Amino acid sequence: MKVKELLTESLDRRTTYSILLAFVEFAARELKLNSLPKFDFDFGTDVSVEHKSFGGYGSEHIRVGVANRHIMDVCRTLAHELVHYRQDLNKELEGDNPGATGSPQENEANAEAAIIMRNWGKKHPDLFAQESI
């Protein structure tokens, strides 16, 4: 399926996975990753409610809540967690609570995710017009 075809249909699960796969490939290039973690995309709300977060990273595993969110917001969460994956590979997640709000690791993940999203948005501006998942 071509990207233009993806952008003209509603965001069902198959389409969402296709966009997310393309985004992961894009973000991995941006972050110069040679490997990828495991991913869980949650199409329900239980995990996000339980963790009080739309995403998380740990032990080379990324979890992202997808339900009731805009695809670009999901991609932003994914970019943020991929930065944490790179930090983990570089042994930068060690120490006292690296995931704390305002920590250098969190600030870096937020800043790099924003840059990745700006670059992704320039390449795929039609995604901004999509309905929520």
Secondary structure, 3 states (H helix, E strand, C coil): CCHHHHHHCCCCHHHHHHHHHHHHHHHHHHCCCCCCCEEEEECCCHHHHHHCCCEEEECCEEEEECCCCCHHHHHHHHHHHHHHHHHHHCCCCCCCCCCCCCCHHHHHHHHHHHHHHHHHHHHCHHHHHCCCC
